[in-house]
Amino acid sequence: MEGPNSQAHGGLWRQIAFTAVQVVTDLSTSPWPDQRAVVTIGAYDGVHLGHRAVIAHVREEAQKANALSVVVTFDRHPASVVRPDAAPKLLTNAEQKLELLRETGVDAVVVVSFDELQAKETPVDFVQRVLVNSLRVSKVIVGSDFHFGHMRQGNVTLLREMGERCDFTCDPLVLIPRADGVDEPVSSTAIRRALAGGEIDTANRMLGRPHELRGVVGQGDQRGRTIGFPTANVEIPRGMCLPSDGVYAGIFRRADGNEYSTAINLGRRPTFYDNAQTSLLEAYLLDFTGDLYGEEVAVQFLSFLRSERQFGGINELKDQLALDIEHARSAVLARRGK
């Protein structure tokens, strides 16, 4: 990119057009006492193509029934409460997830606070309290392998049984398959696995957009500046799903919406450190000069360029960085069809 792109939040892949989505957090009373709702339930981490297929079906069925289309999700991943030591890394933070759900055109997003008390709620009590009493559900649409409630005891069979008593139906869907010939459905787990293996193209295909991480630009050791390659060190919150260490082509978006082609180095900088404990995200913005410290930014990963490695000296590193930057420029331009 030969300069900033001012399409705020639209990015290289999409232009968000937010609809008037109702966000519900209080379930003590019905948010729509005079209407029924077609509902889907889930963590919806990533809001990937599989999620979008379910939501599209929810919207279709809601339109047929003259009902509201509703996504019920949680303010944190349930596993972070139920099994914190084994909770998955997140593909999207709460803000990203809500933005992506808004893009789907759903009428409402219900955000359930998930804490230790909620984790102990039985599936029957959850259905009665949330779906029946508050949301006035007419149909529940979920994946055929959906489980919920205490000890994951709730499933499609329970939903159908309760629906017969509480005047709603349950429509289980077969999850959509991956488009790359692998015999498994699109899922957040499959996306995390692809990211861990450096398969950014595979992950992005399942997401339907580039994997994006958000954070604040912090004060690094400024070594890049001293060798002529100043980078923005983006502090990614713990718990977010990082791709494997390596060099990537990507897009860097500032808070004002301006975007820059970027060479991303994600890793532990073995040329300078023998045993760094954590990976650092460093972004070199093409055709940019200025101060980014303290800014909240987003970094999109478009393609994998090379693995991280140790160099024999500063000059060897600088030569490689120059190549990385040109490869990143070419990769971004290719993605944009130029």
N, C-alpha and C positions, 0 to 999 in steps of 0.2 A: 504494500500500500504506500502510495507516494505522499501520504499526509492523512490527517484525521478524517474519519467518517462520522458525521454528526447525527446519524440516525440513532437517537438515544434508545438504548436497551434493545434495538432491533438486531444488532449483530450482523455477522456475515450470512447467517443462515435463516433468520426470521425477522419479521417486524411485528412486534407485539401490538395487538389492538385490544386493549382491555375492555371487556364488557362489564355491565353493571352486575357484578357477582356479589351476592349477599354472603357475608362471612358470619357464621353463627358460633358463639362460644358459650352462650347461656342456654342450657337445656331444661331449666326449671319449669318453663312453660313452652307451649308450641309456638315456634316462630311464624307459622302460617296456619292458624286455626281453621281457616275456611278452605284449605287446599290439601290435596294428597301429594305424595312424593314418590318418585322412582329413585331408589337409593343404591349406591355401591359403597363398600366399606373396605378400607385397607390402609397400610402405612403409606403407600404411594410414593416411596422414596425413588426419586429419579423421574417420575412421571414419563416413563419410557413408552415405546410404541405399543407394548402390551397393555399398559394402563390406558393409553389413549383409545385403544380399540374397545375396551370395556366401557369407557366413558361415552364414546360415540354411540354404543348400543343403549346406554342409559338415556341419552338425549332422544334417540329415536323412539324408545318406548314411552318416555315422558310426553313427547309430542302427540303420540297416538292416544294417550290416556288423558290429555289435557291436564297433565300434572307437572310438578316441578322436578327438574333433574338435579340430583344432590349427590355430592361426594362426602362421605364421612371418613375423616382421617384423624390423626393424633398429633399433639403438639411436640411429641418426641417419638423416636422409634420404640415400640413396646419392648423390644429386646433389651434396650438400655436400662429398663427397670427390672424385667423378669430375669434376665441373665446378663448382667452388665459386663462380666468378664469375657463373654463370647458375643457381645453385640456387634453387628456389622458396622463397618465404616459407612458413612452417609454419602450418597451421591448428590444430594441437595440439602441445603439448610432450610429452615422454616420459611424464610423469605422467598427463596428460589422456588420452593414447592408451591407456595401460594400463587406466585406469578405464573408458573406453568399451568396450574389448574385453572387460573383465570383464562388463559389462552384457549382452553378447550371449549369455552362457551357454555359451561355448566351454569345452572341458575344459582346454586348455592354451594358453599363449602362449609361443612360443620367440623369444627376443630375440637376434639374431645381431649381434655386434660388427662394424660396418662400418668398416674402415680401408683404407689403401692396399693392404695385402696382400690383404684380402678382395676389393677391387675388381679385382685381377688374377686371381682364381680363375676357371678356365674353367667354363662351365655344366655340363659333364660331371662335373668334380671336385666341384662344389657339390652336384649331385644325389646322387652316390655318397656323399659325406661326410655331408651333412646329412639328406637325405631317406631314403636307403636304410640306411646304416650306423647312424645315430643314431636317427632317428624311426620306422624300420620302416614306411614309408609303404605303404598299399594303394591309395590313390587321391589324385591331385592335382587340385584344382579351382581354376581361375584364369580370368580374363577371356580372351576369344578373342584379344585383341591383346597378351597378356602377353609381356614380354621380361625376361631376367635374365642375370647373369653378365658376364664380361669383354666389353666392347664391345657389351653387350646381344645377344650372339650366341645365347643360349638362347631358345627359344620353345615353343609347343605341339607342333610337329612333333618337336623334339628330345625333349621329355618323353615323347611317345608311343613314340618309337623306343627310348628307354632303358627305358621301362616294360615293353616286350616282353621285354627281357633281364633286368630286375631285379624282375619280379613286381609291378608296379603299373600302374594305368590313369591316364589323364589325361582330365578332363572339362572342356572349355572352355565358358564361359558367355557369352552375349550380354549386354552391360552394359545395365542398366535405363535407359530413356529418362527425360528430364526430364518433369515433369508440367505444364509451362507452355506446351506447344506448340512449343518450340524443338527442332529436329531434331538433337539430340546427346545422348549419355548423361550421366547424373550422373557427375561426376568432380571430383577435387580442383582440377584446372585451371579448370573451369567455375565452381567456387565462388570461387576466388581472383579470377577475372575479375569476377564479380558484386560482390564486396566492393570491388574497385578502382573500380567504377562507382557505388558507393553504393547498390546494389540489395540491401539487407540482407534484405528479405523473400524474394527469390529465393535468396540464399545459404542462409538458414535453412531454406527448404523442401527444398533438396538435402541439407543436413546432417541434417535431421530434428530439429533443436533450435536454440536460439539460438547464434550464434557467440560464443565466450567467450575472453577474454584474461585471463591471470593475471600478477600482478606484485606488487611491494612498494610500499606508500604511502611516498612520499618527501617531503622538505622542498622546497616550491615557493617562489615569491616572495611568497606569502600575500596577493596582491592581492585575491583573491576575498573574503577575510575582511574587508578594509578597506572593501569596498563592500556588505557584508551578505550575500554569497553564498559562504561558505567551501566549498572543494572539496578532495577527496582527489586528489592528483596521483599517479597509478599509473604506476610505472616498468616499462614492458613490455620484456622482453629483446629484444635485436636478433635479427632473423631470424624474428620472428613476423609473421603476416599481419594488418595493420591494415585496417579499412575505410577508405574515402575520408574526407577531412576533412569535418566537419559536426557537427551536433547530433543526438543520438539519445536515444530512450527506452530504458531498460534496467533491469537488476537488478544490484545490488551485493551480493556475498556475502562475509561476513567469515570468518575462520578457524574461528570457533565455529559456523558454519552459519547464523547470523542473516542475513536478507536484507532489502534495502531497495529500494523503487522509486527510480530514479535518472535524473537528466538528465545525459547525457554530452556533453561538448564534446571533440572530437578535432580538433586543428588547431594552427595556428601563431600564433594570437592577433594578427591584423593590427591591431587597435585599439591595441595597445601595442608591437608589434614590427614593424619594416619588413621584415626579412629573416631571420626565424627559420629555422634550418637543418633542424629536425626537428619532427614533430608531437608534441604533448603530450596525454595522456589525462587529463582532469579530470572527476571525478564529483561531482555535487552530490546528496547523499543526502537524500531527502525524510523529514521527521519524525525527524531524527537530530541529536543533539548529542554530542560526545565527541571523543576523541583517537584517531586511526587510524595515526599515524606508526609505520613499521616493520612494520606488519602485512602478511602475505601474503594477498592478496585475489583475487577473481575478478569480472570485469565481463562481463555478458551483454548483447548488443545485440539489442533487440527490434524497433525500428522507427526509420526515418529521419524526423527532424522538419524539418530545414532545412539549407541549406548554410552554411558559415562565411562571415562577411562583416565588413567594417570598419565601425565605428560612428563617428558624429560627435562623441561625447563620452560621459562616464561615465553621465549620466542616460539617454541613449538606450540604452546598453548595459544598464543596470539594468532598464529597462522591458522590454526584449526577454528578459532572463534570467527575469523573473517570468512572462512568457508561456511560455517554454520549460519551466519547471517545471510549470506547470499542464497544458501539452500532454503532457508526459511522464507525469504522474499519470493523465491520461485514457487515454493509450495503454496503460499497464500494466494499468489496471483493465479496459479493453476486452479485452485479451488473456486476462485471467482470467475473462471472462464476467460481470463485475459491472456 
